[in-house]
Amino acid sequence: MTLRMLKRFYLSDTNTTNWLLQNFPNAYFYGALLQSIAFTRDVNPTTMQVWQRMYDRAISAAKKVAGRAKSLAPLRTEIAARSGYNIYTD
């Protein structure tokens, strides 16, 4: 059985960085530029296409790196290793 754990990329006052921001800050930068289009009125369509292309490149690079991160790690639990243990009743 293969288990994968996926995390969200939340930022907060206490968690000021994450894997995506540390390794691919341009994904955040171009994503923010694309989202700013809703608040700006003087956006050149050519500029917007450049931002979209750069954002797509950053996300593609991040997906390639994340896709290669398939190293095996032992699954650990807090359940005591004892015979006859039932996870539904104990």
PDB file with one MODEL, atoms N, CA, C and O in Angstrom:
MODEL        1
ATOM      1  N   MET A   1       0.848  -1.165   0.000  1.00  0.00           N
ATOM      2  CA  MET A   1       0.000   0.000   0.000  1.00  0.00           C
ATOM      3  C   MET A   1       0.900   1.236   0.000  1.00  0.00           C
ATOM      4  O   MET A   1       1.898   1.287   0.718  1.00  0.00           O
ATOM      5  N   THR A   2       0.544   2.208  -0.793  1.00  0.00           N
ATOM      6  CA  THR A   2       1.294   3.463  -0.836  1.00  0.00           C
ATOM      7  C   THR A   2       0.401   4.577  -0.317  1.00  0.00           C
ATOM      8  O   THR A   2      -0.715   4.765  -0.801  1.00  0.00           O
ATOM      9  N   LEU A   3       0.890   5.305   0.657  1.00  0.00           N
ATOM     10  CA  LEU A   3       0.170   6.449   1.213  1.00  0.00           C
ATOM     11  C   LEU A   3       0.935   7.717   0.877  1.00  0.00           C
ATOM     12  O   LEU A   3       2.156   7.767   1.021  1.00  0.00           O
ATOM     13  N   ARG A   4       0.228   8.731   0.434  1.00  0.00           N
ATOM     14  CA  ARG A   4       0.857  10.025   0.179  1.00  0.00           C
ATOM     15  C   ARG A   4       0.181  11.063   1.036  1.00  0.00           C
ATOM     16  O   ARG A   4      -1.043  11.070   1.171  1.00  0.00           O
ATOM     17  N   MET A   5       0.958  11.925   1.606  1.00  0.00           N
ATOM     18  CA  MET A   5       0.419  13.007   2.404  1.00  0.00           C
ATOM     19  C   MET A   5       0.584  14.300   1.627  1.00  0.00           C
ATOM     20  O   MET A   5       1.685  14.642   1.196  1.00  0.00           O
ATOM     21  N   LEU A   6      -0.494  14.998   1.455  1.00  0.00           N
ATOM     22  CA  LEU A   6      -0.461  16.278   0.761  1.00  0.00           C
ATOM     23  C   LEU A   6      -0.766  17.374   1.764  1.00  0.00           C
ATOM     24  O   LEU A   6      -1.674  17.242   2.583  1.00  0.00           O
ATOM     25  N   LYS A   7      -0.011  18.448   1.698  1.00  0.00           N
ATOM     26  CA  LYS A   7      -0.225  19.575   2.596  1.00  0.00           C
ATOM     27  C   LYS A   7      -0.701  20.773   1.799  1.00  0.00           C
ATOM     28  O   LYS A   7      -0.402  20.916   0.614  1.00  0.00           O
ATOM     29  N   ARG A   8      -1.437  21.617   2.465  1.00  0.00           N
ATOM     30  CA  ARG A   8      -1.818  22.878   1.851  1.00  0.00           C
ATOM     31  C   ARG A   8      -0.711  23.889   2.123  1.00  0.00           C
ATOM     32  O   ARG A   8       0.099  23.716   3.034  1.00  0.00           O
ATOM     33  N   PHE A   9      -0.691  24.929   1.329  1.00  0.00           N
ATOM     34  CA  PHE A   9       0.374  25.917   1.433  1.00  0.00           C
ATOM     35  C   PHE A   9      -0.102  27.169   2.169  1.00  0.00           C
ATOM     36  O   PHE A   9      -0.055  28.275   1.631  1.00  0.00           O
ATOM     37  N   TYR A  10      -0.559  26.976   3.402  1.00  0.00           N
ATOM     38  CA  TYR A  10      -1.057  28.095   4.186  1.00  0.00           C
ATOM     39  C   TYR A  10       0.085  28.968   4.700  1.00  0.00           C
ATOM     40  O   TYR A  10       1.161  28.476   5.039  1.00  0.00           O
ATOM     41  N   LEU A  11      -0.171  30.262   4.750  1.00  0.00           N
ATOM     42  CA  LEU A  11       0.736  31.210   5.376  1.00  0.00           C
ATOM     43  C   LEU A  11      -0.040  31.945   6.459  1.00  0.00           C
ATOM     44  O   LEU A  11      -1.233  32.210   6.307  1.00  0.00           O
ATOM     45  N   SER A  12       0.643  32.272   7.551  1.00  0.00           N
ATOM     46  CA  SER A  12       0.007  33.016   8.638  1.00  0.00           C
ATOM     47  C   SER A  12       1.089  33.795   9.375  1.00  0.00           C
ATOM     48  O   SER A  12       2.253  33.786   8.974  1.00  0.00           O
ATOM     49  N   ASP A  13       0.703  34.461  10.443  1.00  0.00           N
ATOM     50  CA  ASP A  13       1.679  35.201  11.246  1.00  0.00           C
ATOM     51  C   ASP A  13       2.706  34.265  11.875  1.00  0.00           C
ATOM     52  O   ASP A  13       3.875  34.626  12.012  1.00  0.00           O
ATOM     53  N   THR A  14       2.280  33.081  12.254  1.00  0.00           N
ATOM     54  CA  THR A  14       3.201  32.143  12.886  1.00  0.00           C
ATOM     55  C   THR A  14       3.912  31.259  11.867  1.00  0.00           C
ATOM     56  O   THR A  14       5.035  30.817  12.110  1.00  0.00           O
ATOM     57  N   ASN A  15       3.274  30.999  10.737  1.00  0.00           N
ATOM     58  CA  ASN A  15       3.867  30.186   9.672  1.00  0.00           C
ATOM     59  C   ASN A  15       4.115  31.104   8.482  1.00  0.00           C
ATOM     60  O   ASN A  15       3.261  31.240   7.606  1.00  0.00           O
ATOM     61  N   THR A  16       5.284  31.732   8.455  1.00  0.00           N
ATOM     62  CA  THR A  16       5.552  32.777   7.457  1.00  0.00           C
ATOM     63  C   THR A  16       6.124  32.248   6.151  1.00  0.00           C
ATOM     64  O   THR A  16       6.321  33.019   5.213  1.00  0.00           O
ATOM     65  N   THR A  17       6.390  30.971   6.070  1.00  0.00           N
ATOM     66  CA  THR A  17       6.914  30.414   4.832  1.00  0.00           C
ATOM     67  C   THR A  17       6.449  28.970   4.684  1.00  0.00           C
ATOM     68  O   THR A  17       5.954  28.367   5.637  1.00  0.00           O
ATOM     69  N   ASN A  18       6.610  28.432   3.506  1.00  0.00           N
ATOM     70  CA  ASN A  18       6.279  27.039   3.247  1.00  0.00           C
ATOM     71  C   ASN A  18       7.181  26.540   2.123  1.00  0.00           C
ATOM     72  O   ASN A  18       8.007  27.290   1.602  1.00  0.00           O
ATOM     73  N   TRP A  19       7.021  25.279   1.754  1.00  0.00           N
ATOM     74  CA  TRP A  19       7.889  24.674   0.744  1.00  0.00           C
ATOM     75  C   TRP A  19       7.801  25.410  -0.584  1.00  0.00           C
ATOM     76  O   TRP A  19       8.823  25.674  -1.218  1.00  0.00           O
ATOM     77  N   LEU A  20       6.596  25.739  -1.005  1.00  0.00           N
ATOM     78  CA  LEU A  20       6.414  26.407  -2.296  1.00  0.00           C
ATOM     79  C   LEU A  20       7.061  27.784  -2.301  1.00  0.00           C
ATOM     80  O   LEU A  20       7.742  28.138  -3.263  1.00  0.00           O
ATOM     81  N   LEU A  21       6.863  28.550  -1.267  1.00  0.00           N
ATOM     82  CA  LEU A  21       7.435  29.894  -1.199  1.00  0.00           C
ATOM     83  C   LEU A  21       8.958  29.852  -1.114  1.00  0.00           C
ATOM     84  O   LEU A  21       9.628  30.701  -1.701  1.00  0.00           O
ATOM     85  N   GLN A  22       9.505  28.895  -0.404  1.00  0.00           N
ATOM     86  CA  GLN A  22      10.960  28.797  -0.293  1.00  0.00           C
ATOM     87  C   GLN A  22      11.608  28.360  -1.600  1.00  0.00           C
ATOM     88  O   GLN A  22      12.670  28.866  -1.960  1.00  0.00           O
ATOM     89  N   ASN A  23      10.987  27.431  -2.310  1.00  0.00           N
ATOM     90  CA  ASN A  23      11.603  26.862  -3.499  1.00  0.00           C
ATOM     91  C   ASN A  23      11.153  27.500  -4.812  1.00  0.00           C
ATOM     92  O   ASN A  23      11.894  27.482  -5.795  1.00  0.00           O
ATOM     93  N   PHE A  24       9.966  28.055  -4.834  1.00  0.00           N
ATOM     94  CA  PHE A  24       9.421  28.653  -6.058  1.00  0.00           C
ATOM     95  C   PHE A  24       8.714  29.968  -5.737  1.00  0.00           C
ATOM     96  O   PHE A  24       7.499  30.067  -5.905  1.00  0.00           O
ATOM     97  N   PRO A  25       9.447  30.970  -5.282  1.00  0.00           N
ATOM     98  CA  PRO A  25       8.801  32.240  -4.932  1.00  0.00           C
ATOM     99  C   PRO A  25       8.156  32.915  -6.139  1.00  0.00           C
ATOM    100  O   PRO A  25       7.221  33.702  -5.985  1.00  0.00           O
ATOM    101  N   ASN A  26       8.646  32.614  -7.329  1.00  0.00           N
ATOM    102  CA  ASN A  26       8.061  33.217  -8.521  1.00  0.00           C
ATOM    103  C   ASN A  26       6.632  32.721  -8.759  1.00  0.00           C
ATOM    104  O   ASN A  26       5.848  33.423  -9.397  1.00  0.00           O
ATOM    105  N   ALA A  27       6.278  31.551  -8.271  1.00  0.00           N
ATOM    106  CA  ALA A  27       4.894  31.070  -8.399  1.00  0.00           C
ATOM    107  C   ALA A  27       3.959  31.982  -7.607  1.00  0.00           C
ATOM    108  O   ALA A  27       2.878  32.327  -8.085  1.00  0.00           O
ATOM    109  N   TYR A  28       4.365  32.371  -6.405  1.00  0.00           N
ATOM    110  CA  TYR A  28       3.573  33.317  -5.618  1.00  0.00           C
ATOM    111  C   TYR A  28       3.540  34.686  -6.300  1.00  0.00           C
ATOM    112  O   TYR A  28       2.487  35.316  -6.385  1.00  0.00           O
ATOM    113  N   PHE A  29       4.686  35.136  -6.779  1.00  0.00           N
ATOM    114  CA  PHE A  29       4.790  36.466  -7.388  1.00  0.00           C
ATOM    115  C   PHE A  29       3.879  36.589  -8.603  1.00  0.00           C
ATOM    116  O   PHE A  29       3.069  37.512  -8.674  1.00  0.00           O
ATOM    117  N   TYR A  30       4.001  35.670  -9.560  1.00  0.00           N
ATOM    118  CA  TYR A  30       3.190  35.763 -10.767  1.00  0.00           C
ATOM    119  C   TYR A  30       1.724  35.437 -10.487  1.00  0.00           C
ATOM    120  O   TYR A  30       0.836  35.963 -11.158  1.00  0.00           O
ATOM    121  N   GLY A  31       1.469  34.592  -9.525  1.00  0.00           N
ATOM    122  CA  GLY A  31       0.085  34.343  -9.120  1.00  0.00           C
ATOM    123  C   GLY A  31      -0.557  35.597  -8.548  1.00  0.00           C
ATOM    124  O   GLY A  31      -1.717  35.892  -8.836  1.00  0.00           O
ATOM    125  N   ALA A  32       0.199  36.339  -7.734  1.00  0.00           N
ATOM    126  CA  ALA A  32      -0.312  37.593  -7.174  1.00  0.00           C
ATOM    127  C   ALA A  32      -0.542  38.627  -8.279  1.00  0.00           C
ATOM    128  O   ALA A  32      -1.534  39.355  -8.254  1.00  0.00           O
ATOM    129  N   LEU A  33       0.374  38.690  -9.244  1.00  0.00           N
ATOM    130  CA  LEU A  33       0.185  39.621 -10.358  1.00  0.00           C
ATOM    131  C   LEU A  33      -1.083  39.282 -11.139  1.00  0.00           C
ATOM    132  O   LEU A  33      -1.838  40.178 -11.516  1.00  0.00           O
ATOM    133  N   LEU A  34      -1.319  38.006 -11.382  1.00  0.00           N
ATOM    134  CA  LEU A  34      -2.531  37.611 -12.099  1.00  0.00           C
ATOM    135  C   LEU A  34      -3.788  37.950 -11.303  1.00  0.00           C
ATOM    136  O   LEU A  34      -4.785  38.392 -11.874  1.00  0.00           O
ATOM    137  N   GLN A  35      -3.744  37.748 -10.001  1.00  0.00           N
ATOM    138  CA  GLN A  35      -4.905  38.077  -9.178  1.00  0.00           C
ATOM    139  C   GLN A  35      -5.130  39.580  -9.081  1.00  0.00           C
ATOM    140  O   GLN A  35      -6.255  40.022  -8.851  1.00  0.00           O
ATOM    141  N   SER A  36      -4.078  40.365  -9.252  1.00  0.00           N
ATOM    142  CA  SER A  36      -4.217  41.823  -9.165  1.00  0.00           C
ATOM    143  C   SER A  36      -4.970  42.408 -10.351  1.00  0.00           C
ATOM    144  O   SER A  36      -5.391  43.564 -10.307  1.00  0.00           O
ATOM    145  N   ILE A  37      -5.142  41.631 -11.401  1.00  0.00           N
ATOM    146  CA  ILE A  37      -5.857  42.122 -12.586  1.00  0.00           C
ATOM    147  C   ILE A  37      -7.276  42.550 -12.222  1.00  0.00           C
ATOM    148  O   ILE A  37      -7.799  43.504 -12.799  1.00  0.00           O
ATOM    149  N   ALA A  38      -7.894  41.869 -11.288  1.00  0.00           N
ATOM    150  CA  ALA A  38      -9.254  42.215 -10.885  1.00  0.00           C
ATOM    151  C   ALA A  38      -9.331  43.591 -10.236  1.00  0.00           C
ATOM    152  O   ALA A  38     -10.398  44.205 -10.227  1.00  0.00           O
ATOM    153  N   PHE A  39      -8.225  44.086  -9.694  1.00  0.00           N
ATOM    154  CA  PHE A  39      -8.234  45.358  -8.979  1.00  0.00           C
ATOM    155  C   PHE A  39      -7.619  46.503  -9.767  1.00  0.00           C
ATOM    156  O   PHE A  39      -7.714  47.658  -9.350  1.00  0.00           O
ATOM    157  N   THR A  40      -6.996  46.207 -10.890  1.00  0.00           N
ATOM    158  CA  THR A  40      -6.392  47.256 -11.717  1.00  0.00           C
ATOM    159  C   THR A  40      -7.161  47.388 -13.008  1.00  0.00           C
ATOM    160  O   THR A  40      -7.701  46.410 -13.525  1.00  0.00           O
ATOM    161  N   ARG A  41      -7.211  48.585 -13.521  1.00  0.00           N
ATOM    162  CA  ARG A  41      -7.984  48.819 -14.742  1.00  0.00           C
ATOM    163  C   ARG A  41      -7.103  48.978 -15.966  1.00  0.00           C
ATOM    164  O   ARG A  41      -7.579  48.812 -17.089  1.00  0.00           O
ATOM    165  N   ASP A  42      -5.850  49.292 -15.782  1.00  0.00           N
ATOM    166  CA  ASP A  42      -4.950  49.535 -16.909  1.00  0.00           C
ATOM    167  C   ASP A  42      -4.010  48.363 -17.114  1.00  0.00           C
ATOM    168  O   ASP A  42      -2.793  48.514 -17.005  1.00  0.00           O
ATOM    169  N   VAL A  43      -4.559  47.207 -17.408  1.00  0.00           N
ATOM    170  CA  VAL A  43      -3.727  46.023 -17.622  1.00  0.00           C
ATOM    171  C   VAL A  43      -3.614  45.787 -19.113  1.00  0.00           C
ATOM    172  O   VAL A  43      -4.615  45.621 -19.811  1.00  0.00           O
ATOM    173  N   ASN A  44      -2.393  45.776 -19.586  1.00  0.00           N
ATOM    174  CA  ASN A  44      -2.113  45.503 -20.985  1.00  0.00           C
ATOM    175  C   ASN A  44      -2.285  44.004 -21.231  1.00  0.00           C
ATOM    176  O   ASN A  44      -1.709  43.199 -20.498  1.00  0.00           O
ATOM    177  N   PRO A  45      -3.070  43.604 -22.255  1.00  0.00           N
ATOM    178  CA  PRO A  45      -3.260  42.168 -22.508  1.00  0.00           C
ATOM    179  C   PRO A  45      -1.944  41.429 -22.759  1.00  0.00           C
ATOM    180  O   PRO A  45      -1.817  40.260 -22.395  1.00  0.00           O
ATOM    181  N   THR A  46      -0.977  42.088 -23.369  1.00  0.00           N
ATOM    182  CA  THR A  46       0.322  41.457 -23.606  1.00  0.00           C
ATOM    183  C   THR A  46       1.029  41.181 -22.286  1.00  0.00           C
ATOM    184  O   THR A  46       1.619  40.117 -22.100  1.00  0.00           O
ATOM    185  N   THR A  47       0.967  42.132 -21.383  1.00  0.00           N
ATOM    186  CA  THR A  47       1.577  41.959 -20.063  1.00  0.00           C
ATOM    187  C   THR A  47       0.897  40.825 -19.316  1.00  0.00           C
ATOM    188  O   THR A  47       1.560  40.017 -18.665  1.00  0.00           O
ATOM    189  N   MET A  48      -0.414  40.764 -19.408  1.00  0.00           N
ATOM    190  CA  MET A  48      -1.162  39.714 -18.737  1.00  0.00           C
ATOM    191  C   MET A  48      -0.766  38.337 -19.285  1.00  0.00           C
ATOM    192  O   MET A  48      -0.662  37.378 -18.521  1.00  0.00           O
ATOM    193  N   GLN A  49      -0.550  38.234 -20.572  1.00  0.00           N
ATOM    194  CA  GLN A  49      -0.140  36.962 -21.167  1.00  0.00           C
ATOM    195  C   GLN A  49       1.255  36.558 -20.685  1.00  0.00           C
ATOM    196  O   GLN A  49       1.518  35.378 -20.451  1.00  0.00           O
ATOM    197  N   VAL A  50       2.134  37.528 -20.539  1.00  0.00           N
ATOM    198  CA  VAL A  50       3.477  37.250 -20.025  1.00  0.00           C
ATOM    199  C   VAL A  50       3.384  36.741 -18.597  1.00  0.00           C
ATOM    200  O   VAL A  50       4.040  35.761 -18.245  1.00  0.00           O
ATOM    201  N   TRP A  51       2.573  37.397 -17.770  1.00  0.00           N
ATOM    202  CA  TRP A  51       2.398  36.950 -16.377  1.00  0.00           C
ATOM    203  C   TRP A  51       1.843  35.526 -16.329  1.00  0.00           C
ATOM    204  O   TRP A  51       2.296  34.701 -15.535  1.00  0.00           O
ATOM    205  N   GLN A  52       0.861  35.246 -17.186  1.00  0.00           N
ATOM    206  CA  GLN A  52       0.260  33.912 -17.203  1.00  0.00           C
ATOM    207  C   GLN A  52       1.287  32.863 -17.624  1.00  0.00           C
ATOM    208  O   GLN A  52       1.350  31.778 -17.045  1.00  0.00           O
ATOM    209  N   ARG A  53       2.078  33.190 -18.620  1.00  0.00           N
ATOM    210  CA  ARG A  53       3.099  32.247 -19.097  1.00  0.00           C
ATOM    211  C   ARG A  53       4.148  31.992 -18.016  1.00  0.00           C
ATOM    212  O   ARG A  53       4.552  30.847 -17.812  1.00  0.00           O
ATOM    213  N   MET A  54       4.588  33.029 -17.327  1.00  0.00           N
ATOM    214  CA  MET A  54       5.578  32.868 -16.267  1.00  0.00           C
ATOM    215  C   MET A  54       4.995  32.088 -15.083  1.00  0.00           C
ATOM    216  O   MET A  54       5.688  31.271 -14.475  1.00  0.00           O
ATOM    217  N   TYR A  55       3.732  32.339 -14.760  1.00  0.00           N
ATOM    218  CA  TYR A  55       3.065  31.594 -13.689  1.00  0.00           C
ATOM    219  C   TYR A  55       2.966  30.115 -14.061  1.00  0.00           C
ATOM    220  O   TYR A  55       3.259  29.246 -13.241  1.00  0.00           O
ATOM    221  N   ASP A  56       2.559  29.836 -15.282  1.00  0.00           N
ATOM    222  CA  ASP A  56       2.447  28.446 -15.734  1.00  0.00           C
ATOM    223  C   ASP A  56       3.795  27.734 -15.683  1.00  0.00           C
ATOM    224  O   ASP A  56       3.860  26.560 -15.318  1.00  0.00           O
ATOM    225  N   ARG A  57       4.857  28.424 -16.040  1.00  0.00           N
ATOM    226  CA  ARG A  57       6.203  27.830 -15.971  1.00  0.00           C
ATOM    227  C   ARG A  57       6.594  27.510 -14.530  1.00  0.00           C
ATOM    228  O   ARG A  57       7.134  26.441 -14.245  1.00  0.00           O
ATOM    229  N   ALA A  58       6.318  28.445 -13.631  1.00  0.00           N
ATOM    230  CA  ALA A  58       6.670  28.233 -12.224  1.00  0.00           C
ATOM    231  C   ALA A  58       5.903  27.055 -11.635  1.00  0.00           C
ATOM    232  O   ALA A  58       6.479  26.236 -10.919  1.00  0.00           O
ATOM    233  N   ILE A  59       4.613  26.964 -11.928  1.00  0.00           N
ATOM    234  CA  ILE A  59       3.796  25.866 -11.413  1.00  0.00           C
ATOM    235  C   ILE A  59       4.233  24.545 -12.026  1.00  0.00           C
ATOM    236  O   ILE A  59       4.268  23.524 -11.339  1.00  0.00           O
ATOM    237  N   SER A  60       4.569  24.555 -13.314  1.00  0.00           N
ATOM    238  CA  SER A  60       5.039  23.341 -13.978  1.00  0.00           C
ATOM    239  C   SER A  60       6.335  22.840 -13.347  1.00  0.00           C
ATOM    240  O   SER A  60       6.497  21.641 -13.119  1.00  0.00           O
ATOM    241  N   ALA A  61       7.264  23.766 -13.065  1.00  0.00           N
ATOM    242  CA  ALA A  61       8.524  23.381 -12.430  1.00  0.00           C
ATOM    243  C   ALA A  61       8.281  22.819 -11.034  1.00  0.00           C
ATOM    244  O   ALA A  61       8.917  21.841 -10.641  1.00  0.00           O
ATOM    245  N   ALA A  62       7.362  23.430 -10.278  1.00  0.00           N
ATOM    246  CA  ALA A  62       7.055  22.947  -8.927  1.00  0.00           C
ATOM    247  C   ALA A  62       6.429  21.551  -8.983  1.00  0.00           C
ATOM    248  O   ALA A  62       6.725  20.704  -8.141  1.00  0.00           O
ATOM    249  N   LYS A  63       5.573  21.315  -9.964  1.00  0.00           N
ATOM    250  CA  LYS A  63       4.944  19.999 -10.100  1.00  0.00           C
ATOM    251  C   LYS A  63       5.973  18.929 -10.449  1.00  0.00           C
ATOM    252  O   LYS A  63       5.880  17.797  -9.975  1.00  0.00           O
ATOM    253  N   LYS A  64       6.952  19.284 -11.276  1.00  0.00           N
ATOM    254  CA  LYS A  64       7.997  18.312 -11.620  1.00  0.00           C
ATOM    255  C   LYS A  64       8.789  17.912 -10.392  1.00  0.00           C
ATOM    256  O   LYS A  64       9.063  16.731 -10.180  1.00  0.00           O
ATOM    257  N   VAL A  65       9.157  18.891  -9.588  1.00  0.00           N
ATOM    258  CA  VAL A  65       9.931  18.609  -8.379  1.00  0.00           C
ATOM    259  C   VAL A  65       9.091  17.811  -7.388  1.00  0.00           C
ATOM    260  O   VAL A  65       9.580  16.846  -6.800  1.00  0.00           O
ATOM    261  N   ALA A  66       7.840  18.198  -7.198  1.00  0.00           N
ATOM    262  CA  ALA A  66       6.968  17.493  -6.255  1.00  0.00           C
ATOM    263  C   ALA A  66       6.684  16.082  -6.737  1.00  0.00           C
ATOM    264  O   ALA A  66       6.539  15.174  -5.918  1.00  0.00           O
ATOM    265  N   GLY A  67       6.603  15.876  -8.035  1.00  0.00           N
ATOM    266  CA  GLY A  67       6.356  14.546  -8.572  1.00  0.00           C
ATOM    267  C   GLY A  67       7.511  13.604  -8.373  1.00  0.00           C
ATOM    268  O   GLY A  67       7.318  12.391  -8.305  1.00  0.00           O
ATOM    269  N   ARG A  68       8.726  14.147  -8.277  1.00  0.00           N
ATOM    270  CA  ARG A  68       9.913  13.319  -8.057  1.00  0.00           C
ATOM    271  C   ARG A  68      10.119  12.999  -6.589  1.00  0.00           C
ATOM    272  O   ARG A  68      10.920  12.124  -6.261  1.00  0.00           O
ATOM    273  N   ALA A  69       9.423  13.676  -5.705  1.00  0.00           N
ATOM    274  CA  ALA A  69       9.598  13.476  -4.265  1.00  0.00           C
ATOM    275  C   ALA A  69       8.780  12.276  -3.816  1.00  0.00           C
ATOM    276  O   ALA A  69       7.775  12.425  -3.121  1.00  0.00           O
ATOM    277  N   LYS A  70       9.203  11.119  -4.206  1.00  0.00           N
ATOM    278  CA  LYS A  70       8.483   9.891  -3.857  1.00  0.00           C
ATOM    279  C   LYS A  70       9.356   8.973  -3.014  1.00  0.00           C
ATOM    280  O   LYS A  70       9.318   7.753  -3.169  1.00  0.00           O
ATOM    281  N   SER A  71      10.124   9.553  -2.140  1.00  0.00           N
ATOM    282  CA  SER A  71      10.986   8.724  -1.305  1.00  0.00           C
ATOM    283  C   SER A  71      10.148   7.967  -0.281  1.00  0.00           C
ATOM    284  O   SER A  71       9.110   8.448   0.172  1.00  0.00           O
ATOM    285  N   LEU A  72      10.610   6.800   0.065  1.00  0.00           N
ATOM    286  CA  LEU A  72       9.904   5.973   1.024  1.00  0.00           C
ATOM    287  C   LEU A  72      10.241   6.412   2.444  1.00  0.00           C
ATOM    288  O   LEU A  72      11.383   6.748   2.756  1.00  0.00           O
ATOM    289  N   ALA A  73       9.245   6.400   3.273  1.00  0.00           N
ATOM    290  CA  ALA A  73       9.440   6.732   4.675  1.00  0.00           C
ATOM    291  C   ALA A  73       8.576   5.785   5.493  1.00  0.00           C
ATOM    292  O   ALA A  73       7.482   5.420   5.062  1.00  0.00           O
ATOM    293  N   PRO A  74       9.046   5.386   6.656  1.00  0.00           N
ATOM    294  CA  PRO A  74       8.241   4.476   7.471  1.00  0.00           C
ATOM    295  C   PRO A  74       6.996   5.181   7.999  1.00  0.00           C
ATOM    296  O   PRO A  74       7.038   6.354   8.369  1.00  0.00           O
ATOM    297  N   LEU A  75       5.906   4.454   8.025  1.00  0.00           N
ATOM    298  CA  LEU A  75       4.663   4.958   8.583  1.00  0.00           C
ATOM    299  C   LEU A  75       4.696   4.714  10.083  1.00  0.00           C
ATOM    300  O   LEU A  75       4.910   3.586  10.527  1.00  0.00           O
ATOM    301  N   ARG A  76       4.488   5.749  10.854  1.00  0.00           N
ATOM    302  CA  ARG A  76       4.548   5.628  12.312  1.00  0.00           C
ATOM    303  C   ARG A  76       3.195   5.964  12.914  1.00  0.00           C
ATOM    304  O   ARG A  76       2.475   6.835  12.426  1.00  0.00           O
ATOM    305  N   THR A  77       2.875   5.273  13.957  1.00  0.00           N
ATOM    306  CA  THR A  77       1.628   5.517  14.665  1.00  0.00           C
ATOM    307  C   THR A  77       1.907   5.604  16.154  1.00  0.00           C
ATOM    308  O   THR A  77       3.008   5.302  16.615  1.00  0.00           O
ATOM    309  N   GLU A  78       0.910   6.015  16.886  1.00  0.00           N
ATOM    310  CA  GLU A  78       1.026   6.059  18.339  1.00  0.00           C
ATOM    311  C   GLU A  78       0.447   4.801  18.976  1.00  0.00           C
ATOM    312  O   GLU A  78       0.410   4.678  20.200  1.00  0.00           O
ATOM    313  N   ILE A  79      -0.001   3.878  18.145  1.00  0.00           N
ATOM    314  CA  ILE A  79      -0.593   2.639  18.643  1.00  0.00           C
ATOM    315  C   ILE A  79       0.523   1.726  19.156  1.00  0.00           C
ATOM    316  O   ILE A  79       1.518   1.495  18.468  1.00  0.00           O
ATOM    317  N   ALA A  80       0.349   1.235  20.321  1.00  0.00           N
ATOM    318  CA  ALA A  80       1.345   0.333  20.906  1.00  0.00           C
ATOM    319  C   ALA A  80       1.374  -0.969  20.125  1.00  0.00           C
ATOM    320  O   ALA A  80       0.335  -1.496  19.727  1.00  0.00           O
ATOM    321  N   ALA A  81       2.559  -1.469  19.915  1.00  0.00           N
ATOM    322  CA  ALA A  81       2.722  -2.731  19.178  1.00  0.00           C
ATOM    323  C   ALA A  81       2.499  -3.890  20.135  1.00  0.00           C
ATOM    324  O   ALA A  81       3.440  -4.360  20.776  1.00  0.00           O
ATOM    325  N   ARG A  82       1.273  -4.347  20.233  1.00  0.00           N
ATOM    326  CA  ARG A  82       0.969  -5.487  21.093  1.00  0.00           C
ATOM    327  C   ARG A  82       0.027  -6.413  20.342  1.00  0.00           C
ATOM    328  O   ARG A  82      -0.748  -5.974  19.491  1.00  0.00           O
ATOM    329  N   SER A  83       0.099  -7.636  20.649  1.00  0.00           N
ATOM    330  CA  SER A  83      -0.734  -8.612  19.944  1.00  0.00           C
ATOM    331  C   SER A  83      -2.187  -8.482  20.385  1.00  0.00           C
ATOM    332  O   SER A  83      -2.472  -8.214  21.552  1.00  0.00           O
ATOM    333  N   GLY A  84      -3.085  -8.671  19.453  1.00  0.00           N
ATOM    334  CA  GLY A  84      -4.503  -8.635  19.757  1.00  0.00           C
ATOM    335  C   GLY A  84      -5.072  -7.228  19.877  1.00  0.00           C
ATOM    336  O   GLY A  84      -6.206  -7.073  20.331  1.00  0.00           O
ATOM    337  N   TYR A  85      -4.339  -6.211  19.494  1.00  0.00           N
ATOM    338  CA  TYR A  85      -4.842  -4.838  19.610  1.00  0.00           C
ATOM    339  C   TYR A  85      -5.902  -4.585  18.555  1.00  0.00           C
ATOM    340  O   TYR A  85      -5.692  -4.887  17.380  1.00  0.00           O
ATOM    341  N   ASN A  86      -7.037  -4.036  18.957  1.00  0.00           N
ATOM    342  CA  ASN A  86      -8.127  -3.735  18.058  1.00  0.00           C
ATOM    343  C   ASN A  86      -8.289  -2.228  17.989  1.00  0.00           C
ATOM    344  O   ASN A  86      -8.556  -1.587  19.007  1.00  0.00           O
ATOM    345  N   ILE A  87      -8.135  -1.659  16.819  1.00  0.00           N
ATOM    346  CA  ILE A  87      -8.191  -0.197  16.689  1.00  0.00           C
ATOM    347  C   ILE A  87      -9.612   0.353  16.890  1.00  0.00           C
ATOM    348  O   ILE A  87      -9.790   1.549  17.123  1.00  0.00           O
ATOM    349  N   TYR A  88     -10.603  -0.509  16.800  1.00  0.00           N
ATOM    350  CA  TYR A  88     -11.982  -0.048  16.946  1.00  0.00           C
ATOM    351  C   TYR A  88     -12.466  -0.042  18.395  1.00  0.00           C
ATOM    352  O   TYR A  88     -13.385   0.702  18.739  1.00  0.00           O
ATOM    353  N   THR A  89     -11.860  -0.857  19.235  1.00  0.00           N
ATOM    354  CA  THR A  89     -12.336  -0.955  20.613  1.00  0.00           C
ATOM    355  C   THR A  89     -11.340  -0.458  21.652  1.00  0.00           C
ATOM    356  O   THR A  89     -11.746  -0.150  22.773  1.00  0.00           O
ATOM    357  N   ASP A  90     -10.075  -0.370  21.331  1.00  0.00           N
ATOM    358  CA  ASP A  90      -9.069   0.044  22.332  1.00  0.00           C
ATOM    359  C   ASP A  90      -8.716   1.492  22.181  1.00  0.00           C
ATOM    360  O   ASP A  90      -7.890   2.008  22.934  1.00  0.00           O
TER     361      ASP A  90
ENDMDL
END
